[in-house]
């Protein structure tokens, strides 16, 4: 799985203007079962996205479609989850 950390580099007003399109992008890939979880950082300096295992090139292509590319930098970390609390056991191996 991948952890994608977004960090805004533009003012929050510009982020807000792109939010409806960003949410539509998230909805599309949650429906396709590619995304596991997403949320804002607190304080609101960006967000975090958990993504199922896929070829890195495919992930890069998906991220390039996000309207937030105009307002955020992305840091991608690949994680091989080998242990999880019982209620999160399905995260192992995805």
C-alpha positions in Angstrom: 0.0 0.0 0.0 1.0 3.6 -0.4 0.8 6.6 2.0 0.5 9.8 0.0 1.1 13.0 1.9 -0.1 16.3 0.4 1.4 19.6 1.5 -0.2 22.8 0.3 2.1 25.3 -1.3 -0.6 27.8 -2.3 -3.0 29.8 -0.1 -6.0 28.0 1.4 -8.4 30.1 -0.8 -6.9 28.5 -3.9 -7.2 25.0 -2.3 -10.9 25.7 -1.4 -11.6 26.7 -5.0 -10.4 23.3 -6.2 -12.1 21.3 -3.5 -15.2 20.2 -5.4 -13.1 18.8 -8.3 -10.7 17.2 -5.8 -13.6 15.5 -4.0 -15.0 14.2 -7.4 -11.5 12.8 -8.1 -11.4 11.1 -4.7 -15.0 9.7 -5.3 -14.0 8.2 -8.6 -11.0 6.3 -7.2 -12.8 5.2 -4.0 -15.5 3.8 -6.2 -12.8 2.0 -8.2 -11.5 0.5 -4.9 -8.1 2.1 -5.4 -8.2 4.4 -2.4 -8.5 3.1 1.2 -8.8 6.3 3.2 -8.3 10.1 2.9 -8.4 13.0 5.2 -7.1 16.5 6.0 -4.1 17.2 8.2 -4.7 19.1 11.4 -3.7 21.9 11.2 -4.9 22.1 7.6 -1.6 22.2 5.8 -2.5 19.3 3.4 -3.9 15.8 3.5 -3.2 12.1 3.6 -4.3 9.4 1.2 -4.0 5.6 1.7 -3.8 3.8 -1.6 -4.0 0.1 -2.4 -1.0 -1.7 -3.9 -0.5 -1.0 -7.7 2.3 -0.3 -10.1 4.0 3.0 -9.1 3.6 4.3 -12.6 -0.2 3.8 -12.3 -0.3 5.6 -9.0 1.7 8.5 -10.4 -0.8 8.7 -13.3 -3.7 8.8 -10.8 -2.1 11.5 -8.7 -1.4 13.6 -11.9 -5.2 13.7 -12.5 -5.9 15.3 -9.0 -6.8 18.9 -9.4 -4.8 19.6 -6.2 -1.6 19.2 -8.3 -2.0 22.9 -8.8 -1.8 23.7 -5.1 0.0 20.8 -3.3 3.2 18.8 -3.4 2.9 15.0 -3.0 5.2 12.7 -1.1 4.6 9.0 -1.8 5.8 6.3 0.6 5.3 2.6 -0.1 4.5 0.5 3.0 4.3 -3.3 3.3 1.9 -3.7 6.2 2.9 -6.8 8.1 1.1 -6.2 11.4 -2.2 -4.5 12.2 -4.6 -4.4 15.1 -7.4 -6.9 14.7 -10.0 -4.4 13.4 -7.5 -3.2 10.7 -6.3 -6.7 9.8 -7.4 -6.3 6.2 -4.7 -3.7 5.7 -2.1 -6.5 5.7 -1.0 -7.2 2.2 -2.9 -4.5 0.4 
